[in-house]
């Protein structure tokens, strides 16, 4: 099994239970997912760009840039 590193998204609010700072993002099988550690919310994230770029941005600054990235994706649904 490959290591799955889950990173908290600071300031993100879970769409299901509404708890803040409970969302984690992680990558598995070439796909990006986010899930809540407070409830059982989990979904695959769909970005219109390569996952490698998400990985880079998230690693560089897990804080506010990651939040913006998530918000932008939600608006495109
Ligand atoms: Zn939740």
PDB file of the backbone (N, CA, C, O) and the ligand in Angstrom, with CONECT records:
HET     ZN  A 101       1
ATOM      1  N   UNK A   1       0.833  -1.204   0.000  1.00  0.00           N
ATOM      2  CA  UNK A   1       0.000   0.000   0.000  1.00  0.00           C
ATOM      3  C   UNK A   1       0.867   1.253   0.000  1.00  0.00           C
ATOM      4  O   UNK A   1       1.813   1.376   0.778  1.00  0.00           O
ATOM      5  N   UNK A   2       0.525   2.171  -0.884  1.00  0.00           N
ATOM      6  CA  UNK A   2       1.242   3.445  -0.904  1.00  0.00           C
ATOM      7  C   UNK A   2       0.799   4.300   0.276  1.00  0.00           C
ATOM      8  O   UNK A   2      -0.331   4.201   0.754  1.00  0.00           O
ATOM      9  N   UNK A   3       1.699   5.119   0.718  1.00  0.00           N
ATOM     10  CA  UNK A   3       1.338   6.014   1.813  1.00  0.00           C
ATOM     11  C   UNK A   3       0.332   7.049   1.335  1.00  0.00           C
ATOM     12  O   UNK A   3       0.504   7.654   0.276  1.00  0.00           O
ATOM     13  N   UNK A   4      -0.691   7.243   2.101  1.00  0.00           N
ATOM     14  CA  UNK A   4      -1.670   8.286   1.791  1.00  0.00           C
ATOM     15  C   UNK A   4      -1.519   9.374   2.835  1.00  0.00           C
ATOM     16  O   UNK A   4      -1.803   9.173   4.016  1.00  0.00           O
ATOM     17  N   UNK A   5      -1.068  10.530   2.376  1.00  0.00           N
ATOM     18  CA  UNK A   5      -0.851  11.638   3.305  1.00  0.00           C
ATOM     19  C   UNK A   5      -2.078  12.538   3.296  1.00  0.00           C
ATOM     20  O   UNK A   5      -2.424  13.116   2.266  1.00  0.00           O
ATOM     21  N   UNK A   6      -2.717  12.651   4.417  1.00  0.00           N
ATOM     22  CA  UNK A   6      -3.894  13.513   4.521  1.00  0.00           C
ATOM     23  C   UNK A   6      -3.496  14.836   5.146  1.00  0.00           C
ATOM     24  O   UNK A   6      -2.847  14.889   6.190  1.00  0.00           O
ATOM     25  N   UNK A   7      -3.906  15.905   4.473  1.00  0.00           N
ATOM     26  CA  UNK A   7      -3.548  17.240   4.945  1.00  0.00           C
ATOM     27  C   UNK A   7      -4.806  18.023   5.298  1.00  0.00           C
ATOM     28  O   UNK A   7      -5.774  18.045   4.538  1.00  0.00           O
ATOM     29  N   UNK A   8      -4.776  18.646   6.428  1.00  0.00           N
ATOM     30  CA  UNK A   8      -5.911  19.478   6.815  1.00  0.00           C
ATOM     31  C   UNK A   8      -5.969  20.739   5.968  1.00  0.00           C
ATOM     32  O   UNK A   8      -4.939  21.319   5.626  1.00  0.00           O
ATOM     33  N   UNK A   9      -7.176  21.155   5.634  1.00  0.00           N
ATOM     34  CA  UNK A   9      -7.374  22.407   4.902  1.00  0.00           C
ATOM     35  C   UNK A   9      -7.818  23.446   5.925  1.00  0.00           C
ATOM     36  O   UNK A   9      -8.969  23.464   6.360  1.00  0.00           O
ATOM     37  N   UNK A  10      -6.885  24.303   6.293  1.00  0.00           N
ATOM     38  CA  UNK A  10      -7.169  25.283   7.336  1.00  0.00           C
ATOM     39  C   UNK A  10      -8.322  26.201   6.939  1.00  0.00           C
ATOM     40  O   UNK A  10      -8.313  26.788   5.856  1.00  0.00           O
ATOM     41  N   UNK A  11      -9.299  26.319   7.810  1.00  0.00           N
ATOM     42  CA  UNK A  11     -10.400  27.246   7.577  1.00  0.00           C
ATOM     43  C   UNK A  11     -11.529  26.681   6.744  1.00  0.00           C
ATOM     44  O   UNK A  11     -12.563  27.330   6.587  1.00  0.00           O
ATOM     45  N   UNK A  12     -11.354  25.470   6.199  1.00  0.00           N
ATOM     46  CA  UNK A  12     -12.396  24.879   5.375  1.00  0.00           C
ATOM     47  C   UNK A  12     -13.529  24.354   6.258  1.00  0.00           C
ATOM     48  O   UNK A  12     -13.293  23.820   7.342  1.00  0.00           O
ATOM     49  N   UNK A  13     -14.735  24.512   5.784  1.00  0.00           N
ATOM     50  CA  UNK A  13     -15.909  24.070   6.533  1.00  0.00           C
ATOM     51  C   UNK A  13     -16.508  22.851   5.852  1.00  0.00           C
ATOM     52  O   UNK A  13     -16.696  22.846   4.635  1.00  0.00           O
ATOM     53  N   UNK A  14     -16.802  21.844   6.613  1.00  0.00           N
ATOM     54  CA  UNK A  14     -17.405  20.642   6.063  1.00  0.00           C
ATOM     55  C   UNK A  14     -18.816  20.942   5.564  1.00  0.00           C
ATOM     56  O   UNK A  14     -19.619  21.489   6.319  1.00  0.00           O
ATOM     57  N   UNK A  15     -19.142  20.603   4.320  1.00  0.00           N
ATOM     58  CA  UNK A  15     -20.471  20.879   3.778  1.00  0.00           C
ATOM     59  C   UNK A  15     -21.561  20.023   4.423  1.00  0.00           C
ATOM     60  O   UNK A  15     -22.748  20.312   4.267  1.00  0.00           O
ATOM     61  N   UNK A  16     -21.179  19.002   5.124  1.00  0.00           N
ATOM     62  CA  UNK A  16     -22.195  18.139   5.727  1.00  0.00           C
ATOM     63  C   UNK A  16     -22.482  18.509   7.181  1.00  0.00           C
ATOM     64  O   UNK A  16     -23.628  18.761   7.554  1.00  0.00           O
ATOM     65  N   UNK A  17     -21.421  18.538   8.000  1.00  0.00           N
ATOM     66  CA  UNK A  17     -21.656  18.777   9.427  1.00  0.00           C
ATOM     67  C   UNK A  17     -21.364  20.223   9.836  1.00  0.00           C
ATOM     68  O   UNK A  17     -21.707  20.640  10.942  1.00  0.00           O
ATOM     69  N   UNK A  18     -20.722  20.993   8.929  1.00  0.00           N
ATOM     70  CA  UNK A  18     -20.489  22.397   9.209  1.00  0.00           C
ATOM     71  C   UNK A  18     -19.332  22.675  10.148  1.00  0.00           C
ATOM     72  O   UNK A  18     -19.117  23.826  10.530  1.00  0.00           O
ATOM     73  N   UNK A  19     -18.592  21.666  10.525  1.00  0.00           N
ATOM     74  CA  UNK A  19     -17.442  21.863  11.401  1.00  0.00           C
ATOM     75  C   UNK A  19     -16.276  22.473  10.617  1.00  0.00           C
ATOM     76  O   UNK A  19     -16.034  22.109   9.466  1.00  0.00           O
ATOM     77  N   UNK A  20     -15.566  23.395  11.247  1.00  0.00           N
ATOM     78  CA  UNK A  20     -14.416  24.009  10.597  1.00  0.00           C
ATOM     79  C   UNK A  20     -13.130  23.272  10.955  1.00  0.00           C
ATOM     80  O   UNK A  20     -12.996  22.694  12.034  1.00  0.00           O
ATOM     81  N   UNK A  21     -12.187  23.314  10.014  1.00  0.00           N
ATOM     82  CA  UNK A  21     -10.871  22.682  10.213  1.00  0.00           C
ATOM     83  C   UNK A  21     -10.965  21.178  10.400  1.00  0.00           C
ATOM     84  O   UNK A  21     -10.111  20.579  11.053  1.00  0.00           O
ATOM     85  N   UNK A  22     -11.989  20.568   9.836  1.00  0.00           N
ATOM     86  CA  UNK A  22     -12.112  19.110   9.937  1.00  0.00           C
ATOM     87  C   UNK A  22     -11.883  18.433   8.593  1.00  0.00           C
ATOM     88  O   UNK A  22     -11.819  17.207   8.504  1.00  0.00           O
ATOM     89  N   UNK A  23     -11.761  19.248   7.550  1.00  0.00           N
ATOM     90  CA  UNK A  23     -11.583  18.665   6.218  1.00  0.00           C
ATOM     91  C   UNK A  23     -10.121  18.343   5.948  1.00  0.00           C
ATOM     92  O   UNK A  23      -9.231  19.144   6.234  1.00  0.00           O
ATOM     93  N   UNK A  24      -9.891  17.180   5.402  1.00  0.00           N
ATOM     94  CA  UNK A  24      -8.546  16.816   4.956  1.00  0.00           C
ATOM     95  C   UNK A  24      -8.612  16.500   3.467  1.00  0.00           C
ATOM     96  O   UNK A  24      -9.634  16.041   2.957  1.00  0.00           O
ATOM     97  N   UNK A  25      -7.510  16.754   2.786  1.00  0.00           N
ATOM     98  CA  UNK A  25      -7.414  16.383   1.378  1.00  0.00           C
ATOM     99  C   UNK A  25      -6.303  15.358   1.235  1.00  0.00           C
ATOM    100  O   UNK A  25      -5.297  15.414   1.942  1.00  0.00           O
ATOM    101  N   UNK A  26      -6.487  14.446   0.340  1.00  0.00           N
ATOM    102  CA  UNK A  26      -5.441  13.463   0.116  1.00  0.00           C
ATOM    103  C   UNK A  26      -5.541  12.922  -1.301  1.00  0.00           C
ATOM    104  O   UNK A  26      -6.547  13.108  -1.985  1.00  0.00           O
ATOM    105  N   UNK A  27      -4.502  12.265  -1.719  1.00  0.00           N
ATOM    106  CA  UNK A  27      -4.430  11.757  -3.073  1.00  0.00           C
ATOM    107  C   UNK A  27      -4.271  10.251  -3.031  1.00  0.00           C
ATOM    108  O   UNK A  27      -3.458   9.711  -2.280  1.00  0.00           O
ATOM    109  N   UNK A  28      -5.050   9.601  -3.836  1.00  0.00           N
ATOM    110  CA  UNK A  28      -5.006   8.146  -3.853  1.00  0.00           C
ATOM    111  C   UNK A  28      -5.362   7.664  -5.251  1.00  0.00           C
ATOM    112  O   UNK A  28      -6.347   8.103  -5.845  1.00  0.00           O
ATOM    113  N   UNK A  29      -4.550   6.760  -5.760  1.00  0.00           N
ATOM    114  CA  UNK A  29      -4.803   6.212  -7.090  1.00  0.00           C
ATOM    115  C   UNK A  29      -4.950   7.299  -8.143  1.00  0.00           C
ATOM    116  O   UNK A  29      -5.836   7.229  -8.994  1.00  0.00           O
ATOM    117  N   UNK A  30      -4.072   8.313  -8.084  1.00  0.00           N
ATOM    118  CA  UNK A  30      -4.049   9.391  -9.081  1.00  0.00           C
ATOM    119  C   UNK A  30      -5.264  10.305  -9.002  1.00  0.00           C
ATOM    120  O   UNK A  30      -5.499  11.101  -9.910  1.00  0.00           O
ATOM    121  N   UNK A  31      -6.019  10.202  -7.952  1.00  0.00           N
ATOM    122  CA  UNK A  31      -7.187  11.062  -7.797  1.00  0.00           C
ATOM    123  C   UNK A  31      -7.082  11.818  -6.477  1.00  0.00           C
ATOM    124  O   UNK A  31      -6.426  11.376  -5.534  1.00  0.00           O
ATOM    125  N   UNK A  32      -7.743  12.963  -6.442  1.00  0.00           N
ATOM    126  CA  UNK A  32      -7.721  13.774  -5.228  1.00  0.00           C
ATOM    127  C   UNK A  32      -9.075  13.699  -4.525  1.00  0.00           C
ATOM    128  O   UNK A  32     -10.134  13.805  -5.143  1.00  0.00           O
ATOM    129  N   UNK A  33      -8.996  13.519  -3.246  1.00  0.00           N
ATOM    130  CA  UNK A  33     -10.214  13.401  -2.462  1.00  0.00           C
ATOM    131  C   UNK A  33     -10.181  14.372  -1.300  1.00  0.00           C
ATOM    132  O   UNK A  33      -9.117  14.823  -0.875  1.00  0.00           O
ATOM    133  N   UNK A  34     -11.356  14.686  -0.796  1.00  0.00           N
ATOM    134  CA  UNK A  34     -11.408  15.410   0.458  1.00  0.00           C
ATOM    135  C   UNK A  34     -12.415  14.700   1.352  1.00  0.00           C
ATOM    136  O   UNK A  34     -13.412  14.155   0.878  1.00  0.00           O
ATOM    137  N   UNK A  35     -12.147  14.715   2.613  1.00  0.00           N
ATOM    138  CA  UNK A  35     -13.069  14.085   3.533  1.00  0.00           C
ATOM    139  C   UNK A  35     -13.027  14.785   4.873  1.00  0.00           C
ATOM    140  O   UNK A  35     -12.077  15.501   5.190  1.00  0.00           O
ATOM    141  N   UNK A  36     -14.070  14.566   5.654  1.00  0.00           N
ATOM    142  CA  UNK A  36     -14.211  15.195   6.954  1.00  0.00           C
ATOM    143  C   UNK A  36     -13.872  14.178   8.032  1.00  0.00           C
ATOM    144  O   UNK A  36     -14.308  13.028   7.978  1.00  0.00           O
ATOM    145  N   UNK A  37     -13.089  14.616   9.013  1.00  0.00           N
ATOM    146  CA  UNK A  37     -12.707  13.707  10.085  1.00  0.00           C
ATOM    147  C   UNK A  37     -13.730  13.746  11.220  1.00  0.00           C
ATOM    148  O   UNK A  37     -13.637  12.982  12.181  1.00  0.00           O
ATOM    149  N   UNK A  38     -14.697  14.639  11.097  1.00  0.00           N
ATOM    150  CA  UNK A  38     -15.695  14.775  12.151  1.00  0.00           C
ATOM    151  C   UNK A  38     -16.955  13.956  11.840  1.00  0.00           C
ATOM    152  O   UNK A  38     -17.588  13.410  12.743  1.00  0.00           O
ATOM    153  N   UNK A  39     -17.308  13.878  10.558  1.00  0.00           N
ATOM    154  CA  UNK A  39     -18.421  13.043  10.149  1.00  0.00           C
ATOM    155  C   UNK A  39     -17.901  12.118   9.050  1.00  0.00           C
ATOM    156  O   UNK A  39     -16.687  11.999   8.882  1.00  0.00           O
ATOM    157  N   UNK A  40     -18.765  11.474   8.314  1.00  0.00           N
ATOM    158  CA  UNK A  40     -18.279  10.532   7.298  1.00  0.00           C
ATOM    159  C   UNK A  40     -18.318  11.111   5.890  1.00  0.00           C
ATOM    160  O   UNK A  40     -18.322  10.372   4.905  1.00  0.00           O
ATOM    161  N   UNK A  41     -18.347  12.453   5.800  1.00  0.00           N
ATOM    162  CA  UNK A  41     -18.331  13.095   4.494  1.00  0.00           C
ATOM    163  C   UNK A  41     -17.032  12.793   3.752  1.00  0.00           C
ATOM    164  O   UNK A  41     -15.942  12.886   4.317  1.00  0.00           O
ATOM    165  N   UNK A  42     -17.166  12.432   2.486  1.00  0.00           N
ATOM    166  CA  UNK A  42     -15.988  12.207   1.652  1.00  0.00           C
ATOM    167  C   UNK A  42     -16.406  12.324   0.203  1.00  0.00           C
ATOM    168  O   UNK A  42     -17.481  11.857  -0.172  1.00  0.00           O
ATOM    169  N   UNK A  43     -15.570  12.939  -0.616  1.00  0.00           N
ATOM    170  CA  UNK A  43     -15.882  13.025  -2.032  1.00  0.00           C
ATOM    171  C   UNK A  43     -14.605  13.179  -2.833  1.00  0.00           C
ATOM    172  O   UNK A  43     -13.565  13.597  -2.323  1.00  0.00           O
ATOM    173  N   UNK A  44     -14.716  12.831  -4.093  1.00  0.00           N
ATOM    174  CA  UNK A  44     -13.593  13.046  -4.996  1.00  0.00           C
ATOM    175  C   UNK A  44     -13.629  14.479  -5.475  1.00  0.00           C
ATOM    176  O   UNK A  44     -14.696  15.017  -5.769  1.00  0.00           O
ATOM    177  N   UNK A  45     -12.468  15.095  -5.553  1.00  0.00           N
ATOM    178  CA  UNK A  45     -12.408  16.473  -6.030  1.00  0.00           C
ATOM    179  C   UNK A  45     -12.120  16.478  -7.520  1.00  0.00           C
ATOM    180  O   UNK A  45     -11.307  15.699  -8.017  1.00  0.00           O
ATOM    181  N   UNK A  46     -12.800  17.368  -8.220  1.00  0.00           N
ATOM    182  CA  UNK A  46     -12.596  17.470  -9.660  1.00  0.00           C
ATOM    183  C   UNK A  46     -12.032  18.844  -9.992  1.00  0.00           C
ATOM    184  O   UNK A  46     -12.714  19.861  -9.868  1.00  0.00           O
ATOM    185  N   UNK A  47     -10.803  18.852 -10.405  1.00  0.00           N
ATOM    186  CA  UNK A  47     -10.182  20.112 -10.792  1.00  0.00           C
ATOM    187  C   UNK A  47      -9.907  20.079 -12.278  1.00  0.00           C
ATOM    188  O   UNK A  47      -9.596  19.036 -12.852  1.00  0.00           O
ATOM    189  N   UNK A  48     -10.028  21.239 -12.885  1.00  0.00           N
ATOM    190  CA  UNK A  48      -9.774  21.300 -14.320  1.00  0.00           C
ATOM    191  C   UNK A  48      -8.309  21.476 -14.644  1.00  0.00           C
ATOM    192  O   UNK A  48      -7.965  22.109 -15.643  1.00  0.00           O
ATOM    193  N   UNK A  49      -7.456  20.934 -13.831  1.00  0.00           N
ATOM    194  CA  UNK A  49      -6.028  21.034 -14.087  1.00  0.00           C
ATOM    195  C   UNK A  49      -5.328  19.843 -13.454  1.00  0.00           C
ATOM    196  O   UNK A  49      -5.914  19.144 -12.627  1.00  0.00           O
ATOM    197  N   UNK A  50      -4.101  19.613 -13.830  1.00  0.00           N
ATOM    198  CA  UNK A  50      -3.394  18.424 -13.361  1.00  0.00           C
ATOM    199  C   UNK A  50      -3.286  18.365 -11.845  1.00  0.00           C
ATOM    200  O   UNK A  50      -3.115  19.386 -11.179  1.00  0.00           O
ATOM    201  N   UNK A  51      -3.387  17.179 -11.324  1.00  0.00           N
ATOM    202  CA  UNK A  51      -3.300  16.993  -9.876  1.00  0.00           C
ATOM    203  C   UNK A  51      -1.927  17.389  -9.349  1.00  0.00           C
ATOM    204  O   UNK A  51      -1.784  17.780  -8.191  1.00  0.00           O
ATOM    205  N   UNK A  52      -0.933  17.285 -10.198  1.00  0.00           N
ATOM    206  CA  UNK A  52       0.429  17.619  -9.763  1.00  0.00           C
ATOM    207  C   UNK A  52       0.512  19.074  -9.323  1.00  0.00           C
ATOM    208  O   UNK A  52       1.273  19.420  -8.419  1.00  0.00           O
ATOM    209  N   UNK A  53      -0.276  19.917  -9.971  1.00  0.00           N
ATOM    210  CA  UNK A  53      -0.234  21.330  -9.594  1.00  0.00           C
ATOM    211  C   UNK A  53      -0.886  21.544  -8.236  1.00  0.00           C
ATOM    212  O   UNK A  53      -0.412  22.342  -7.427  1.00  0.00           O
ATOM    213  N   UNK A  54      -1.947  20.845  -8.001  1.00  0.00           N
ATOM    214  CA  UNK A  54      -2.596  20.914  -6.692  1.00  0.00           C
ATOM    215  C   UNK A  54      -1.611  20.468  -5.614  1.00  0.00           C
ATOM    216  O   UNK A  54      -1.485  21.101  -4.566  1.00  0.00           O
ATOM    217  N   UNK A  55      -0.928  19.384  -5.889  1.00  0.00           N
ATOM    218  CA  UNK A  55       0.023  18.850  -4.925  1.00  0.00           C
ATOM    219  C   UNK A  55       1.066  19.907  -4.568  1.00  0.00           C
ATOM    220  O   UNK A  55       1.394  20.106  -3.398  1.00  0.00           O
ATOM    221  N   UNK A  56       1.578  20.578  -5.593  1.00  0.00           N
ATOM    222  CA  UNK A  56       2.613  21.587  -5.378  1.00  0.00           C
ATOM    223  C   UNK A  56       2.090  22.753  -4.547  1.00  0.00           C
ATOM    224  O   UNK A  56       2.731  23.186  -3.589  1.00  0.00           O
ATOM    225  N   UNK A  57       0.932  23.248  -4.920  1.00  0.00           N
ATOM    226  CA  UNK A  57       0.390  24.399  -4.201  1.00  0.00           C
ATOM    227  C   UNK A  57       0.071  24.042  -2.756  1.00  0.00           C
ATOM    228  O   UNK A  57       0.363  24.800  -1.832  1.00  0.00           O
ATOM    229  N   UNK A  58      -0.528  22.884  -2.584  1.00  0.00           N
ATOM    230  CA  UNK A  58      -0.926  22.489  -1.236  1.00  0.00           C
ATOM    231  C   UNK A  58       0.297  22.300  -0.349  1.00  0.00           C
ATOM    232  O   UNK A  58       0.274  22.636   0.835  1.00  0.00           O
ATOM    233  N   UNK A  59       1.348  21.767  -0.922  1.00  0.00           N
ATOM    234  CA  UNK A  59       2.553  21.549  -0.135  1.00  0.00           C
ATOM    235  C   UNK A  59       3.217  22.871   0.242  1.00  0.00           C
ATOM    236  O   UNK A  59       3.750  23.031   1.339  1.00  0.00           O
ATOM    237  N   UNK A  60       3.170  23.796  -0.685  1.00  0.00           N
ATOM    238  CA  UNK A  60       3.870  25.063  -0.462  1.00  0.00           C
ATOM    239  C   UNK A  60       3.185  25.889   0.615  1.00  0.00           C
ATOM    240  O   UNK A  60       3.838  26.492   1.467  1.00  0.00           O
ATOM    241  N   UNK A  61       1.885  25.906   0.562  1.00  0.00           N
ATOM    242  CA  UNK A  61       1.155  26.712   1.538  1.00  0.00           C
ATOM    243  C   UNK A  61      -0.186  26.053   1.799  1.00  0.00           C
ATOM    244  O   UNK A  61      -1.151  26.265   1.065  1.00  0.00           O
ATOM    245  N   UNK A  62      -0.235  25.272   2.824  1.00  0.00           N
ATOM    246  CA  UNK A  62      -1.449  24.514   3.127  1.00  0.00           C
ATOM    247  C   UNK A  62      -2.579  25.429   3.581  1.00  0.00           C
ATOM    248  O   UNK A  62      -3.742  25.029   3.605  1.00  0.00           O
ATOM    249  N   UNK A  63      -2.235  26.630   3.930  1.00  0.00           N
ATOM    250  CA  UNK A  63      -3.227  27.555   4.459  1.00  0.00           C
ATOM    251  C   UNK A  63      -4.142  28.143   3.410  1.00  0.00           C
ATOM    252  O   UNK A  63      -4.952  27.431   2.817  1.00  0.00           O
ATOM    253  N   UNK A  64      -4.020  29.419   3.179  1.00  0.00           N
ATOM    254  CA  UNK A  64      -5.041  30.138   2.432  1.00  0.00           C
ATOM    255  C   UNK A  64      -5.102  29.762   0.952  1.00  0.00           C
ATOM    256  O   UNK A  64      -6.180  29.791   0.358  1.00  0.00           O
ATOM    257  N   UNK A  65      -4.001  29.422   0.365  1.00  0.00           N
ATOM    258  CA  UNK A  65      -4.064  29.064  -1.054  1.00  0.00           C
ATOM    259  C   UNK A  65      -4.901  27.811  -1.266  1.00  0.00           C
ATOM    260  O   UNK A  65      -5.652  27.712  -2.237  1.00  0.00           O
ATOM    261  N   UNK A  66      -4.769  26.869  -0.364  1.00  0.00           N
ATOM    262  CA  UNK A  66      -5.537  25.634  -0.481  1.00  0.00           C
ATOM    263  C   UNK A  66      -7.028  25.939  -0.363  1.00  0.00           C
ATOM    264  O   UNK A  66      -7.845  25.336  -1.059  1.00  0.00           O
ATOM    265  N   UNK A  67      -7.374  26.856   0.499  1.00  0.00           N
ATOM    266  CA  UNK A  67      -8.782  27.207   0.681  1.00  0.00           C
ATOM    267  C   UNK A  67      -9.352  27.819  -0.595  1.00  0.00           C
ATOM    268  O   UNK A  67     -10.433  27.442  -1.047  1.00  0.00           O
ATOM    269  N   UNK A  68      -8.625  28.751  -1.160  1.00  0.00           N
ATOM    270  CA  UNK A  68      -9.075  29.389  -2.391  1.00  0.00           C
ATOM    271  C   UNK A  68      -9.280  28.357  -3.482  1.00  0.00           C
ATOM    272  O   UNK A  68     -10.247  28.414  -4.242  1.00  0.00           O
ATOM    273  N   UNK A  69      -8.374  27.432  -3.546  1.00  0.00           N
ATOM    274  CA  UNK A  69      -8.421  26.414  -4.564  1.00  0.00           C
ATOM    275  C   UNK A  69      -9.693  25.587  -4.437  1.00  0.00           C
ATOM    276  O   UNK A  69     -10.360  25.310  -5.434  1.00  0.00           O
ATOM    277  N   UNK A  70     -10.023  25.202  -3.240  1.00  0.00           N
ATOM    278  CA  UNK A  70     -11.224  24.411  -3.000  1.00  0.00           C
ATOM    279  C   UNK A  70     -12.479  25.213  -3.336  1.00  0.00           C
ATOM    280  O   UNK A  70     -13.398  24.699  -3.973  1.00  0.00           O
ATOM    281  N   UNK A  71     -12.513  26.458  -2.910  1.00  0.00           N
ATOM    282  CA  UNK A  71     -13.677  27.291  -3.166  1.00  0.00           C
ATOM    283  C   UNK A  71     -13.916  27.472  -4.667  1.00  0.00           C
ATOM    284  O   UNK A  71     -15.054  27.401  -5.130  1.00  0.00           O
ATOM    285  N   UNK A  72     -12.866  27.701  -5.408  1.00  0.00           N
ATOM    286  CA  UNK A  72     -12.974  27.915  -6.836  1.00  0.00           C
ATOM    287  C   UNK A  72     -13.542  26.668  -7.517  1.00  0.00           C
ATOM    288  O   UNK A  72     -14.333  26.774  -8.455  1.00  0.00           O
ATOM    289  N   UNK A  73     -13.149  25.521  -7.057  1.00  0.00           N
ATOM    290  CA  UNK A  73     -13.617  24.273  -7.644  1.00  0.00           C
ATOM    291  C   UNK A  73     -15.117  24.102  -7.397  1.00  0.00           C
ATOM    292  O   UNK A  73     -15.845  23.652  -8.282  1.00  0.00           O
ATOM    293  N   UNK A  74     -15.567  24.451  -6.228  1.00  0.00           N
ATOM    294  CA  UNK A  74     -16.973  24.289  -5.895  1.00  0.00           C
ATOM    295  C   UNK A  74     -17.859  25.158  -6.787  1.00  0.00           C
ATOM    296  O   UNK A  74     -18.955  24.743  -7.165  1.00  0.00           O
ATOM    297  N   UNK A  75     -17.398  26.346  -7.119  1.00  0.00           N
ATOM    298  CA  UNK A  75     -18.203  27.253  -7.927  1.00  0.00           C
ATOM    299  C   UNK A  75     -18.388  26.734  -9.348  1.00  0.00           C
ATOM    300  O   UNK A  75     -19.352  27.089 -10.026  1.00  0.00           O
ATOM    301  N   UNK A  76     -17.482  25.914  -9.781  1.00  0.00           N
ATOM    302  CA  UNK A  76     -17.547  25.420 -11.153  1.00  0.00           C
ATOM    303  C   UNK A  76     -18.491  24.230 -11.308  1.00  0.00           C
ATOM    304  O   UNK A  76     -18.705  23.758 -12.424  1.00  0.00           O
ATOM    305  N   UNK A  77     -19.043  23.750 -10.234  1.00  0.00           N
ATOM    306  CA  UNK A  77     -19.928  22.585 -10.324  1.00  0.00           C
ATOM    307  C   UNK A  77     -21.298  22.970 -10.862  1.00  0.00           C
ATOM    308  O   UNK A  77     -22.170  22.112 -11.003  1.00  0.00           O
TER     309      UNK A  77
HETATM  310 ZN    ZN A 101     -18.199  16.801   8.551  1.00  0.00          ZN
END
